[in-house]
Every structure is written in C-alpha cells, then in structure tokens.
Amino acid sequence: MTKKVCIAGATGWAGSALTKAVHAQTDMQVAGAVSRTRKGEKLAEVLGLEKTDVIITDSVTKASLADARVLVEFTKPDVAMTHIMTALDAGVHVVVGTSGLTDADYAQIHEKALEKKVGVLAAGNFALTVVLLQKFSEIAARYIPQWEIIDYAGDAKKDSPSGTARELAFRLSQVRRSQLTVPLADTQGPVEARGADMTGSQVHSIRLPGFTLSSEIIFGMPDQTLTIRHDAGTSAQPYVEGALLAIRKVDTFTGLRRGLDHVMDLD
C-alpha cells in the first residue's frame, strides 16, 4: 500500500531533498507540502518534479493532512509544536526532524500520541553515523563517569544547542549524569563558562563561520580521554535515507520514540 506523506518544510535545505526522495519511492506519495515562503505555488514547478499536482500551503492544518498517513516535520521550533499537535489530533503519525524542541515538548507530544494511538519518531539527526555516535556514547557512559559535549555549527544557526546535541544529552541521561569533580555552584568565575547543563551533561555550542554541523563528546578518566566525533558535509543526502526509514516505520508503534535506532536492528 502506498503511504501518503505530508512534508512540512518541503522546500527547505533538508526538506527539499527528502521531498524529492519520497516522490521517487514506489511505496510512498507526497500528499501535501508546507512552506511559508512558497505558499500557493505548485510543488512540481518549485522542485522540478513530475506527475504531482500538490499545491504548497503555508501551515499544517487538518485539511492539508486529509490524505496523509504521515507528517514529516522539518521546519522551525517556533511552529513545529503546532504542526505536530495538529497532526496528532488528526490521527496522523509524525516524523520529527526539527531541532530545538525541549524535553518538556517531547513529554507533551508523547502524551498526545498515546491518547490518539499514533506513533511519533523524533531524531535530532537522521544520519546513520550520528546513530552510531549515540550508541557508542551510551556504551562509553556505562564505564566512564565524566564527559562533556561540544556542538559546532555555522554562525547563522539560531538554535543552541543543536537537536543532535540535545538528543545525545537526553540519551546519556538515561544511562547516568556526568559526575562533575567541581560542582557548578563551586565554579570560580562565570558559571556560563562551563556550558549549559542539559539533563546532566555539560554542553558547549560553538557558532562560527566555516563550520557546517559537527558533534563531539569527550569522555575523561585519570590519564586518559576518549573522543567521539561526527562531522557533517554540506549535502542533505545523509539525512534522507534515515528519514525514509523513519517514515516506513513510524506507524509500527504507539507513542513517542526518540532516536532512529529504535527502528533499527543495532543489538
């Protein structure tokens, strides 16, 4: 059966690559497209697609979701929650790729998804290499009690930390909190210099020209350190395959799952 998909952020950097990929699949169909900057235009003309009559809308509504089984949310955090909740109220499964949502947001999403008996799969990053960074870090945290996360991005990126860093910090909190030798309250000097405490991990966000997207976690023990790092290129292609997998799997469970590994066989 062909799975109909509505993509919010369909003309953006990652969203346009995903929209083209969904359109090319034999088991999926683009049933809706959302873009605040291209409202009213034909998706076929904007992205150079054939055999689609989808007209771009500027927001996710129950009407725009009428034919969709899955909403993919690839916009901005200031509108993402509205889009997600609208989809859940309509009984539509959701794949979340938007960064900047908080743990409180995800708790609300989980509650609504359970109520509506639909699935939500959220990933700060859909690249397979990021999934492996997360899994390797979880393993390391079982044995090494101290770590810090560094989040790198270009100077124009507004959300800090990135969704990848937020997700990594959350996942490590399910293992344990990083055990600081000097408590933050005892810091001599501006406590902000120690980064932000994100669910038990100190996270530092660097925003400078020259960076694309990188995530690094450094584990420390006496006389030894372990560094795990992921560097993204300039293409959105690494995220497309993971997002397609998420679309195919999001209706196989109920409630919220955070991390692409939940629908991958990594054990």
Secondary structure, 3 states (H helix, E strand, C coil): CCEEEEEECCCCHHHHHHHHHHHHCCCEEEEEEECCCCCCCEHHHHHCCCCCCCECECCCCCCCCCCCCEEEECCCHHHHHHHHHHHHHCCCEEEECCCCCCHHHHHHHHHHHHHHCCEEEECCCCCHHHHHHHHHHHHHHHHCCCEEEEEEECCCCCCCCCHHHHHHHHHHHCCCCCCCCCCHHHCCCCHHHHCEEECCEEEEEEECCCCCEEEEEEEEECCEEEEEEEEECCCCHHHHHHHHHHHHHHHHCCEEEECHHHHCCCC
